[in-house]
């Protein structure tokens, strides 16, 4: 045997030994992934965390001594993370996620993207989906909290204020509304459109242009199903393109919403307040509060946030159901909550507010 062949055999033996060590480390890593999957299932947290993945890849890449390996190591880490996610998704099968609507609704689409392996459990309304988690019938709920064109979803805001669930994530779903009809229907044959009130608002210009009458529905998917069941070329629905295939409808026109940036934010609700333990300076927390009906109280409350260096992204008011002309406030505030600074800020808020609650924290800009 030549010296070259002998060297190759030695290198192959060394690689085999390294591969054996990597196999053992791989098993250890997958065991950790299984524990993380169990934890996320218990807390109602999604498997996907793009922010965490980015940090992990950057942090580990910095440990390389030979920078020539960097692109290959990034590819290696990305593949390892994909394998870990696949395994966690398999272990998370059986997760029950409540949403309002039926298959094809934007909520259903959002759930399928955040929790692709979960069992989607449809409910008739927002309250039913929310209370399914409170009652332990489902592990978590995915509900819309705001649309970029039509604004807040008031019914969900009231559930957040009165209820006992926490928010462990907020995700942005781009919304493209379509005009759907039974085969043979046209823009001109349609005289009436059915959809959820927010979808009707989002497409108000299109509806006015064609002079359509409108009928409200509980959600866009139910509207599409109603049109399919009627079989009438004079009745159309405004819904996502997914509903055309689901219910045997034709897409008569697409992207009919007035804003091309039309986006709905969905929140993930669970019984756990776990997200508040893992926030950082890039997090946003959701705060709801009421104040005494005295001059300057609201300004003083908001000044507390500014005094501790927190910046509000959103502030809205909603009427209290049990007191006429009294309101509660909903805010989304940038900054880390689980810190000494955050604890001091919360202590001052408690003194100044009649009532306040933290709904949870989330990383802004998460899209599905």
RAMOZI-V268834 format. One record per pair of residues at least 24 apart in sequence whose ideal C-beta (glycine too) atoms are under 7 Angstrom apart, sorted by sequence separation. I is the first residue (numbers start at 1). J is the second residue. D is the distance in Angstrom with one decimal. If there is no record, write none. Layout:
BEGIN
I | J | D
I | J | D
END
This chain:
BEGIN
93 | 117 | 5.0
95 | 119 | 6.6
97 | 121 | 6.4
99 | 123 | 6.8
196 | 220 | 5.2
310 | 334 | 6.5
337 | 361 | 6.1
92 | 117 | 5.5
94 | 119 | 6.6
96 | 121 | 5.4
98 | 123 | 5.6
100 | 125 | 5.7
177 | 202 | 5.9
195 | 220 | 5.5
224 | 249 | 6.2
310 | 335 | 4.5
92 | 118 | 6.9
100 | 126 | 4.8
177 | 203 | 5.4
309 | 335 | 6.7
89 | 116 | 6.4
90 | 117 | 6.8
196 | 223 | 6.8
53 | 81 | 5.5
89 | 117 | 4.2
114 | 142 | 6.7
195 | 223 | 4.6
305 | 333 | 6.0
100 | 129 | 4.8
126 | 155 | 5.0
130 | 159 | 4.8
134 | 163 | 6.6
194 | 223 | 4.1
284 | 313 | 6.1
99 | 129 | 5.6
126 | 156 | 5.3
134 | 164 | 5.9
98 | 129 | 4.0
111 | 142 | 4.9
134 | 165 | 6.3
110 | 142 | 5.7
127 | 159 | 6.2
133 | 165 | 5.8
194 | 226 | 5.6
126 | 159 | 6.3
130 | 163 | 6.1
194 | 227 | 6.3
293 | 326 | 6.9
308 | 341 | 5.6
98 | 132 | 4.3
98 | 133 | 6.0
107 | 142 | 6.0
130 | 165 | 6.6
203 | 238 | 5.4
310 | 345 | 6.6
308 | 344 | 6.6
48 | 85 | 6.8
107 | 144 | 6.6
308 | 345 | 4.1
47 | 85 | 5.6
200 | 238 | 6.8
290 | 328 | 4.8
199 | 238 | 4.9
289 | 328 | 6.8
98 | 138 | 4.1
288 | 328 | 6.0
289 | 329 | 5.5
305 | 345 | 6.9
47 | 88 | 4.8
97 | 138 | 6.4
194 | 235 | 6.7
288 | 329 | 6.8
304 | 345 | 6.3
47 | 89 | 5.7
96 | 138 | 4.3
97 | 139 | 6.7
99 | 141 | 6.7
192 | 234 | 6.5
195 | 237 | 5.9
288 | 330 | 5.4
96 | 139 | 5.1
97 | 140 | 5.7
98 | 141 | 4.2
99 | 142 | 5.1
100 | 143 | 6.5
191 | 234 | 4.6
192 | 235 | 5.1
193 | 236 | 5.0
194 | 237 | 5.0
195 | 238 | 3.8
95 | 139 | 5.3
97 | 141 | 7.0
180 | 224 | 5.6
189 | 233 | 4.6
190 | 234 | 6.1
193 | 237 | 6.5
195 | 239 | 6.6
287 | 331 | 4.8
304 | 348 | 4.8
47 | 92 | 6.4
97 | 142 | 6.0
182 | 227 | 6.5
189 | 234 | 6.0
190 | 235 | 6.8
193 | 238 | 5.6
304 | 349 | 5.7
181 | 227 | 6.6
182 | 228 | 6.8
190 | 236 | 4.2
286 | 332 | 5.5
287 | 333 | 5.9
180 | 227 | 6.4
150 | 198 | 4.4
185 | 233 | 4.1
284 | 332 | 5.4
285 | 333 | 5.6
301 | 349 | 6.8
304 | 352 | 6.4
182 | 231 | 5.5
184 | 233 | 5.3
284 | 333 | 6.6
182 | 232 | 6.9
206 | 256 | 4.3
284 | 334 | 5.3
33 | 84 | 4.6
37 | 88 | 3.9
41 | 92 | 5.3
147 | 198 | 5.7
150 | 201 | 4.5
182 | 233 | 6.0
185 | 236 | 6.2
301 | 352 | 5.2
36 | 88 | 6.6
150 | 202 | 5.8
181 | 233 | 6.6
285 | 337 | 4.7
300 | 352 | 5.9
301 | 353 | 6.2
149 | 202 | 5.0
203 | 256 | 5.0
205 | 258 | 4.8
283 | 336 | 6.1
33 | 87 | 5.5
37 | 91 | 4.2
41 | 95 | 5.7
203 | 257 | 5.4
204 | 258 | 6.7
281 | 335 | 6.5
33 | 88 | 5.7
37 | 92 | 5.5
147 | 202 | 7.0
181 | 236 | 4.2
202 | 257 | 4.4
203 | 258 | 6.8
281 | 336 | 4.9
180 | 236 | 6.1
202 | 258 | 6.4
280 | 336 | 5.6
30 | 87 | 6.1
34 | 91 | 5.9
114 | 171 | 5.9
179 | 236 | 5.4
180 | 237 | 4.9
279 | 336 | 5.5
279 | 337 | 5.4
179 | 238 | 6.2
180 | 239 | 5.7
279 | 338 | 5.6
202 | 262 | 5.9
289 | 349 | 7.0
110 | 171 | 6.5
177 | 238 | 5.2
178 | 239 | 6.5
276 | 337 | 6.0
277 | 338 | 6.1
178 | 240 | 6.6
276 | 338 | 6.2
291 | 353 | 5.7
292 | 354 | 5.9
110 | 173 | 4.8
178 | 241 | 5.1
180 | 243 | 6.1
290 | 353 | 6.5
291 | 354 | 6.1
109 | 173 | 6.9
176 | 240 | 6.9
180 | 244 | 5.5
289 | 353 | 4.4
290 | 354 | 4.7
185 | 250 | 6.6
187 | 252 | 5.8
290 | 355 | 4.6
186 | 252 | 6.5
187 | 253 | 6.2
289 | 355 | 6.3
106 | 173 | 6.2
182 | 249 | 6.3
183 | 250 | 5.4
185 | 252 | 6.3
289 | 356 | 3.6
46 | 114 | 5.0
181 | 249 | 6.3
288 | 356 | 6.7
46 | 115 | 6.2
106 | 175 | 6.1
180 | 249 | 4.3
181 | 250 | 5.8
287 | 356 | 6.4
288 | 357 | 5.4
180 | 250 | 6.8
180 | 251 | 6.2
181 | 252 | 5.1
287 | 358 | 5.8
288 | 359 | 6.5
180 | 252 | 6.6
286 | 358 | 7.0
178 | 251 | 5.2
179 | 252 | 4.6
285 | 358 | 6.0
286 | 359 | 3.9
179 | 253 | 4.3
286 | 360 | 6.0
178 | 253 | 6.7
178 | 254 | 4.6
285 | 361 | 4.4
179 | 256 | 5.6
284 | 361 | 6.6
176 | 254 | 6.7
178 | 256 | 6.7
283 | 361 | 4.5
284 | 362 | 5.9
176 | 255 | 5.4
177 | 256 | 5.4
283 | 362 | 6.9
177 | 257 | 4.4
283 | 363 | 6.2
284 | 364 | 5.2
176 | 257 | 6.9
282 | 363 | 6.5
175 | 257 | 6.8
276 | 358 | 6.4
279 | 361 | 4.1
276 | 360 | 6.1
275 | 360 | 4.7
276 | 361 | 5.4
275 | 361 | 4.8
175 | 262 | 4.6
273 | 360 | 6.4
275 | 362 | 6.7
175 | 263 | 6.2
174 | 263 | 5.3
175 | 264 | 5.2
173 | 263 | 6.7
172 | 263 | 5.1
173 | 264 | 5.2
125 | 218 | 6.6
172 | 265 | 5.5
173 | 266 | 6.0
124 | 218 | 6.7
44 | 139 | 5.4
170 | 265 | 5.6
171 | 266 | 5.2
44 | 140 | 3.6
170 | 267 | 5.2
41 | 139 | 6.9
169 | 268 | 4.3
167 | 267 | 4.8
168 | 268 | 5.2
167 | 268 | 6.7
167 | 269 | 6.1
168 | 270 | 5.5
166 | 269 | 7.0
165 | 269 | 4.3
166 | 270 | 6.2
168 | 272 | 6.7
165 | 270 | 6.4
165 | 271 | 6.3
166 | 272 | 6.2
168 | 274 | 6.3
166 | 273 | 4.4
168 | 275 | 4.3
149 | 257 | 6.9
149 | 258 | 6.6
149 | 259 | 4.6
148 | 259 | 6.6
108 | 221 | 6.9
148 | 261 | 6.0
149 | 262 | 5.4
105 | 219 | 4.8
106 | 220 | 6.5
148 | 262 | 6.0
105 | 220 | 5.9
148 | 263 | 4.6
105 | 221 | 3.8
104 | 221 | 3.9
147 | 264 | 4.8
101 | 219 | 3.9
103 | 221 | 6.6
100 | 219 | 6.3
102 | 221 | 4.7
146 | 265 | 4.7
167 | 286 | 5.9
101 | 221 | 5.1
102 | 222 | 5.9
104 | 224 | 6.4
144 | 264 | 5.1
145 | 265 | 5.4
101 | 222 | 6.7
144 | 265 | 7.0
144 | 266 | 5.4
145 | 267 | 4.9
45 | 168 | 5.4
46 | 169 | 6.0
102 | 225 | 6.8
143 | 266 | 6.6
44 | 168 | 5.8
142 | 266 | 5.3
143 | 267 | 6.0
43 | 168 | 6.7
142 | 268 | 5.7
143 | 269 | 6.4
161 | 288 | 5.4
140 | 268 | 5.8
141 | 269 | 4.5
160 | 288 | 6.7
140 | 269 | 6.0
140 | 270 | 4.3
109 | 240 | 6.6
139 | 270 | 6.9
109 | 242 | 6.3
106 | 240 | 6.1
104 | 240 | 6.7
133 | 269 | 5.9
133 | 270 | 6.5
104 | 242 | 5.1
133 | 271 | 6.6
104 | 243 | 4.2
130 | 269 | 6.6
104 | 246 | 4.5
103 | 246 | 6.2
114 | 268 | 6.9
110 | 266 | 4.7
106 | 264 | 6.2
107 | 266 | 6.8
158 | 318 | 6.7
157 | 318 | 5.5
152 | 316 | 5.9
154 | 318 | 6.5
161 | 328 | 5.5
157 | 330 | 5.9
167 | 359 | 4.7
168 | 360 | 5.7
170 | 362 | 4.1
166 | 359 | 6.0
167 | 360 | 3.6
169 | 362 | 5.3
166 | 360 | 4.5
172 | 366 | 6.6
167 | 362 | 6.5
171 | 366 | 5.0
172 | 367 | 4.7
173 | 368 | 5.6
170 | 366 | 6.8
171 | 367 | 6.9
169 | 366 | 6.9
171 | 368 | 4.8
160 | 359 | 5.9
46 | 268 | 6.7
44 | 268 | 6.6
44 | 270 | 2.8
43 | 270 | 6.4
44 | 272 | 5.9
43 | 272 | 4.2
45 | 274 | 6.7
43 | 274 | 4.3
114 | 368 | 5.7
113 | 368 | 4.0
110 | 368 | 6.0
51 | 363 | 5.2
50 | 366 | 6.9
END
